[in-house]
Amino acid sequence: MARFNSTYRSIPAAITLENVKARYNKACSPGVISVMSAPIAAPFSAEDIAAEGIKPEEYEEIVRRLGRHPNKAELGMFGVMWSEHCCYKNSRPLLKQFPTEGDRILVGPGENAGVVDLGNGLQLAFKIESHNHPSAVEPFQGAATGVGGILRDIFTMGARPIALLNSLRFGSLEDARTRRLLSGVVSGIAHYGNCVGVPTVGGEIYFDRAYSDNPLVNVMALGLMETPEIVKSGARGIGNPVLYVGSTTGRDGMGGASFASAELSEASMDARPAVQVGDPFLEKALIEACLEAFKTGAVVAAQDMGAAGITCSTAEMAAKGGVGIEFDLDLIPVRETGMVPYEYLLSESQERMLFVAHKGREQELIAIFERWGLHAVVAGTVIEEPIVRMLFQGEVAAQVPATALSDNTPIYYHELLAEPPDYARKAWAWNADSLPPCTPEGIEINGVQHTWNDVLLQLLASPTIASKRWVYRQYDHQVQNNTVMLPGGADAAIVRIRPLISTSPYPSLLTPHPQVSLPPSIAMPVTSTSIPMKAQKPLWQRQRAT
């Protein structure tokens, strides 16, 4: 068994009930496991452990780290935090091969979003992530909440979202289910982006039978910094208050992180409770409230409450800051009655955030969120002991080391196949000599002669090549009035970077240096502080004059 400060170096077997039972029965002789030389009855069956997405050897490690068996709430916390969706336990060794540092990189992997320096006092935040399984089960809400989640990652850093993009993969359009998925995903992306007021400026769609059972729904967002300081997620300051802000908590999206990490199957089609439900109008208010709150300087740290909800946000903030967080679930605004700690901790209700505030300034932040019609309550405290302690009805509902949930998670190193798979060998064997003979008039395929015009029309009729106008015309790509190159006009979108000069904290944007030549999109924007309102004619008068 791996020790606390090491990582797993094994190739995981498929998670089946039979494997779980075999490992569990071996480790726990007749319902008893030896922990710190004291036999303690195992409180969970093999089915309970498998239901949380936890492998038998992982459960053994959980028991070793805690020095006891976890309770139901703690088991759920480990289940979501040790899922592929949250800790990348299978893909992290591969992701580490990417370059992540550079002269312009201000924030790399590990925060809510990456940030690069554009120069002239401007910073750009960006993030991309997938929402595949939720979209396969409930395409509209799955795609919509994917957009909402990626936007929260952006404005959590202190950036105003300025653009959305997407990359989609579906099966054959001859399949009725694929057509339903395509329609639902596009509608979900359009609904959330259009309502929240962020333009969807570009994307791509490919069709292949390989994606029939599991479509890929990737969304990306860009944001422009409005504050000189980047908002990080590491909690700091013993005794500082922890604020829950945004929407209420319900039972929607229960265990969504584990669901997103599991193998998609026929049974997954009944997992609709694991799909979140979003509210783009509420998120618009949350954007404005958060950006206003960041400008006060009262916010120490901020974290999106997305995958794994309260569990993820508290554990990651505590681990990154090297501190602990004590959190009272009774103080959380809820929209359902009778919720238990397990449900509080695993809910993925949307449009929620977690703040650490400077002590004594929490009411200043609460007033901002209440003015925007949002909830804001002090629900926790930063503590010195590096643990996450959850209180419920005056008792400790869960207590886990923060790093055990966030940093020191299982990592699996996979070995390459000894032989390439059949499909790869078949692809490598192809060469141009295998093409049928052709003439200037056309080509013969399976005994049928095709003219080059026929071939061209067939290619253009392919869904992957055909015009995607039906899709992008549903997206509002001109809101905010900064989209220079519209969808369909080129191979990439172009968005104008136009800071709010009148409120910019950077003197270089107010008066460009004489030796600096700014592009027109930065140098030309004007506000009422630079041109008197009486000198500006209404648009319709200027059009009539020309």
Secondary structure, DSSP 8 states (H G I E B T S, - for coil): ---TTS---S------HHHHHHHHHHHSGGGEEEETTEEEE--S-HHHHHHTT--HHHHHHHHHHHTS---HHHHHHHHHHTSHHHH-TTTHHHHTTS----TTEEE-TTSSSEEEEEETTEEEEEEEEE-HHHHHHSHHHHHHHHHHHHHHHHHTTTEEEEEEEEEEEE--TTSHHHHHHHHHHHHHHHHHHHHHT--EEEEEEEE-GGGSSS-EEEEEEEEEE-SSS-------STT-EEEEEES-B-STTTTHHHHHHS---GGGGG-GGGS----HHHHHHHHHHHHHHHHTT-EEEEEE--TTHHHHHHHHHHHHHT-EEEEEGGGS-BSSSS--HHHHHH---SSEEEEEE-TT-HHHHHHHHHHTT-EEEEEEEEESSSEEEEEETTEEEEEEEHHHHTTS---------SS--HHHHHHHH--GGGS--EETTEEEETTEEEEHHHHHHHHHHSTTTS--HHHHTTS--SGGG-EEE-TTSSSS-EE-----GGG-S-HHHHS--TT----HHHHS---TTTS-GGG---HHHHHHH-
